[in-house]
């Protein structure tokens, strides 16, 4: 159950194995930096850091003839001393757009800032330990990011339109689409209802086992993004859709070996994947709310906003959504405050109130 389930044990094991594979491609001095982050950083994040640093080492190979035929893991530490701030800025341009057919990539400002983060950390790590003479990163500006205050969410009418679309279909559906949707109707309704009424992440939904659901207590045991276990409670709407799915659709599924404990299944009898959940959310939302780009994360925004509107308790919202930093939750609070300000536009009518 929860983080002790075979699913999460396998997931953790596979992540560790993947990290080892990546570290075997990197110079030992870069591996030392990754190891220094192990205690405070999730394995999935370390994997992302490793990918980003490998991209940097490939950039060195591509742009510097000296290292063209040198194996990645054999690139020496003194290469950090050889690079100037102008070279690092050129690397940022490389991240923005590289048209080489063997290594094509294109990134926006947010992605570039994220990919530069482990490189900054790598330089800081070795400069602090006097392994390199200079740290040119201090002269390299990060892409300037604008904070997006316009958080996309759905109102109650749009939420109901999405759920109605699952139950009753949509005029845009072909007959074939309707037949396919009927096969997973109870599952899809349970997933969307669950996410819209608890704010769980798509990864948390993907990891649910049947025994994580307690329909008597209306509770759900989930594993958070950081690996911690948590218990959430749900209301009658979630209870009814989960019970309906478990008793009928799920009971008819013959799962493949190793997937017997999963709560939600694909049509192939496997645990439903994160991609599949994302696709079904986008599919129904596109039909019911075509003017908004709705993703599983937008369902969290919808729930967080609704919960704050009903309770006015920002700490409760942070706790239920599993935010480690309450500043993340302030986004929901700010959105509601903006709504309050909009009501002021027509709140005062001097003509109406004049003597």
C-alpha positions in Angstrom: 0.0 0.0 0.0 1.2 3.5 -0.8 5.0 3.9 -1.0 5.5 0.3 0.1 3.6 -1.1 -3.0 5.5 -3.0 -5.6 4.7 -0.3 -8.2 6.6 2.4 -6.2 9.4 -0.1 -5.3 9.9 -0.9 -8.9 9.7 2.8 -9.9 12.4 3.7 -7.3 14.6 0.8 -8.4 14.3 1.7 -12.1 15.0 5.4 -11.4 18.2 4.4 -9.5 19.3 2.2 -12.3 18.7 4.9 -14.9 20.7 7.4 -12.8 23.6 4.9 -12.7 23.5 4.5 -16.5 23.7 8.3 -16.9 26.5 8.7 -14.4 28.5 6.1 -16.2 28.6 8.4 -19.2 29.8 11.4 -17.3 33.3 12.6 -16.1 34.0 11.6 -12.5 34.2 15.2 -11.4 30.6 15.8 -12.7 29.5 12.6 -10.9 30.9 14.0 -7.7 28.6 17.0 -8.0 25.6 14.8 -8.6 26.5 12.7 -5.5 26.7 15.9 -3.5 23.0 16.5 -4.2 21.8 13.0 -3.4 20.7 13.7 0.2 18.6 16.8 -0.6 17.4 16.0 -4.1 14.9 13.5 -5.6 16.3 10.8 -7.9 14.1 12.0 -10.7 15.6 15.5 -10.4 19.1 14.0 -10.4 18.3 12.2 -13.6 17.2 15.5 -15.2 20.4 17.2 -13.9 22.4 14.4 -15.5 20.7 14.7 -18.8 21.3 18.5 -18.8 25.0 18.1 -18.0 25.4 15.4 -20.7 23.9 18.0 -23.1 26.6 20.4 -22.0 29.4 17.9 -22.5 28.1 17.1 -26.0 28.1 20.9 -26.7 31.8 20.9 -25.7 32.4 18.0 -28.1 30.6 19.7 -31.0 32.2 23.2 -30.6 35.7 22.4 -29.5 37.9 20.3 -31.9 40.2 19.3 -29.1 37.4 17.2 -27.5 35.7 16.1 -30.7 37.0 12.5 -30.4 37.3 12.4 -26.6 34.8 10.2 -24.8 32.3 12.2 -22.6 33.5 10.6 -19.4 37.1 11.5 -20.3 36.6 15.2 -20.6 38.9 16.8 -18.0 37.9 19.1 -15.2 40.1 21.9 -16.5 37.7 22.4 -19.3 35.7 24.5 -16.8 38.6 26.9 -16.5 39.0 27.1 -20.3 35.5 28.3 -20.8 34.7 32.0 -20.6 31.4 33.7 -19.8 31.0 34.3 -23.5 31.3 30.6 -24.1 28.6 29.9 -21.6 26.3 32.5 -23.3 27.0 30.7 -26.6 25.9 27.5 -24.8 22.6 29.2 -23.9 22.1 30.0 -27.6 22.8 26.4 -28.4 20.1 25.3 -25.9 17.7 27.8 -27.5 18.0 26.2 -30.9 20.3 23.6 -32.4 19.5 22.5 -36.0 22.1 19.7 -36.1 20.2 16.7 -37.4 21.9 14.3 -34.9 21.1 16.5 -32.0 18.2 18.8 -32.9 16.5 20.6 -30.0 14.6 23.8 -29.3 13.9 25.3 -25.9 12.0 28.3 -24.5 13.3 30.6 -21.8 11.9 28.6 -18.9 13.5 25.4 -20.2 16.8 27.1 -20.7 16.8 28.5 -17.2 16.1 25.0 -15.8 18.8 23.4 -17.9 21.4 26.0 -16.9 20.7 25.4 -13.2 22.8 22.2 -12.8 25.6 23.8 -14.8 25.6 26.7 -12.4 25.7 24.2 -9.5 28.5 22.3 -11.1 30.7 25.5 -11.3 29.8 26.6 -7.8 30.6 23.1 -6.4 34.1 23.0 -7.9 34.9 26.7 -7.3 34.0 26.4 -3.6 36.4 23.5 -3.3 39.1 25.4 -5.2 39.2 22.8 -8.0 38.8 25.6 -10.6 40.3 29.1 -10.5 37.3 31.2 -11.8 33.5 30.9 -11.9 32.4 32.6 -15.2 28.8 31.7 -14.4 28.5 34.7 -12.1 28.7 36.9 -15.3 26.1 35.0 -17.2 22.6 36.3 -16.9 19.7 33.8 -16.8 16.8 34.3 -19.2 14.3 36.8 -17.7 11.1 35.0 -17.0 7.8 36.7 -16.6 5.6 35.4 -13.8 2.3 34.2 -15.3 -0.5 35.3 -13.0 -3.2 34.2 -15.4 -3.5 30.6 -14.1 -5.8 28.6 -16.3 -8.7 26.9 -14.5 -12.3 25.9 -15.1 -15.4 27.3 -13.6 -18.2 25.1 -12.2 -20.1 25.2 -15.5 -17.1 24.0 -17.5 -16.3 21.3 -14.9 -19.8 19.9 -15.3 -19.6 20.2 -19.1 -16.5 17.9 -19.0 -18.1 15.4 -16.8 -21.3 15.4 -18.9 -19.2 14.9 -22.0 -17.8 11.6 -20.5 -21.3 10.4 -19.5 -23.3 11.5 -22.5 -20.8 11.9 -25.2 -20.4 15.0 -27.4 -21.6 16.0 -30.8 -18.1 16.1 -32.1 -17.6 12.4 -31.5 -17.8 9.9 -34.3 -19.7 6.7 -33.8 -16.4 4.8 -33.4 -15.2 7.3 -30.8 -18.4 6.9 -28.8 -18.1 3.1 -28.8 -14.5 3.4 -27.6 -15.4 5.9 -24.9 -18.2 3.6 -23.6 -15.7 0.9 -22.9 -13.9 3.1 -20.4 -16.6 5.4 -19.4 -16.8 4.5 -15.8 -13.0 4.6 -15.5 -12.7 8.0 -17.2 -15.5 9.5 -15.1 -13.8 8.1 -11.9 -10.4 9.5 -12.8 -11.7 13.0 -13.8 -14.0 13.2 -10.8 -11.2 12.1 -8.4 -8.7 14.6 -9.8 -11.3 17.5 -9.8 -12.4 16.8 -6.2 -9.0 16.1 -4.6 -6.4 17.9 -6.7 -4.1 14.9 -6.9 -1.3 15.0 -9.4 -1.3 12.8 -12.5 1.6 10.8 -11.1 -0.2 10.3 -7.8 -3.3 9.0 -9.8 -1.1 6.7 -11.9 0.4 5.1 -8.8 -2.8 4.2 -7.1 -3.5 0.6 -6.1 -6.9 -0.8 -5.4 -6.1 -1.2 -1.7 -5.2 2.5 -1.5 -8.9 3.3 -1.6 -11.0 2.9 1.5 -14.7 3.4 0.5 -15.9 3.0 4.1 -13.8 5.9 5.3 -13.9 7.8 2.0 -10.1 8.1 2.1 -7.2 7.7 -0.3 -3.6 6.8 0.4 -1.3 8.5 -2.1 2.5 8.9 -2.6 3.5 12.6 -3.1 6.0 13.9 -5.6 8.8 13.8 -3.0 8.1 10.2 -2.0 6.2 10.9 1.2 2.9 9.1 1.9 -0.3 11.1 2.6 -4.0 10.4 3.2 -6.7 12.4 1.5 -10.4 12.3 2.1 -13.2 12.7 -0.5 -16.9 13.3 -0.7 -19.9 11.4 -2.1 -19.3 12.3 -5.8 -15.8 10.6 -5.7 -17.1 7.7 -3.6 -20.0 7.0 -6.1 -17.8 7.1 -9.2 -15.0 5.0 -7.7 -17.5 2.4 -6.4 -19.2 2.2 -9.7 -16.0 1.7 -11.6 -14.5 -0.9 -9.2 -17.7 -3.0 -9.0 -18.4 -3.0 -12.8 -15.7 -2.0 -15.3 -12.7 -3.0 -13.2 -14.2 -6.3 -12.1 -14.3 -7.4 -15.8 -10.7 -6.6 -16.5 -8.1 -9.4 -16.8 -4.9 -7.7 -15.8 -1.5 -8.8 -17.2 1.1 -10.2 -14.9 2.5 -7.6 -12.5 -0.4 -5.2 -12.9 -2.9 -7.0 -10.7 -3.0 -4.4 -7.9 -3.5 -1.3 -10.0 -6.6 0.8 -9.5 -6.9 2.2 -13.0 -6.2 0.1 -16.1 -5.6 0.7 -19.8 -7.7 -1.3 -22.3 -4.7 -3.7 -22.5 -5.0 -4.7 -18.9 -1.9 -2.7 -17.8 -1.7 0.0 -15.1 -2.9 3.2 -16.8 0.1 5.4 -17.7 0.7 9.0 -17.0 0.5 9.8 -20.7 -2.8 8.0 -21.0 -4.3 10.0 -18.1 -3.0 13.3 -19.7 -4.5 12.3 -23.1 -7.9 11.4 -21.7 -8.1 14.7 -19.7 -7.1 16.7 -22.9 -9.5 14.7 -25.0 -12.7 15.4 -23.0 -11.6 19.0 -22.1 -11.0 19.9 -25.8 -14.6 18.8 -26.6 -16.3 20.4 -23.6 -14.1 23.5 -23.1 -12.4 24.2 -26.5 -11.5 27.8 -25.5 -9.1 26.6 -22.7 -6.1 24.4 -22.9 -6.8 22.0 -20.0 -4.2 19.6 -18.7 -4.2 17.4 -15.5 -2.3 20.2 -13.7 -5.1 22.7 -14.7 -7.4 20.3 -12.8 -5.3 21.0 -9.7 -5.6 24.7 -10.3 -9.4 24.3 -10.6 -9.6 22.4 -7.4 -7.2 24.6 -5.5 -9.1 27.8 -6.5 -12.5 26.3 -5.7 -11.2 25.0 -2.3 -9.8 28.4 -1.3 -13.0 30.2 -2.5 -15.1 28.0 -0.2 -12.8 27.9 2.8 -10.6 31.0 2.7 -7.9 28.9 4.3 -4.7 29.1 2.2 -2.9 26.7 4.5 -5.6 24.1 4.1 -5.2 24.4 0.3 -1.4 24.0 0.6 -1.8 20.9 2.8 -4.4 19.2 0.6 -2.5 19.9 -2.6 0.8 18.7 -1.0 2.7 21.9 -1.5 5.9 21.9 0.5 6.2 25.7 0.1 3.1 27.7 0.9 4.3 30.4 -1.6 3.4 28.0 -4.4 -0.2 28.1 -3.0 -0.3 31.9 -2.9 -1.0 31.7 -6.7 -4.5 30.5 -5.9 -4.9 33.1 -3.3 -3.8 35.9 -5.7 -6.2 34.7 -8.3 -9.2 34.9 -5.9 -8.1 38.3 -4.8 -8.1 39.4 -8.4 -11.7 38.2 -8.7 -12.6 40.2 -5.6 -11.1 43.3 -7.2 -13.1 42.8 -10.4 -16.3 42.9 -8.4 -15.4 46.5 -7.3 -15.8 47.7 -10.9 -19.6 47.8 -10.6 -20.0 47.8 -6.9 -20.5 51.6 -6.6 -23.1 53.4 -8.6 -23.2 57.1 -7.7 -26.2 57.8 -9.8 -28.2 55.1 -8.2 -27.2 56.2 -4.7 -27.6 59.9 -5.1 -30.2 61.8 -3.0 
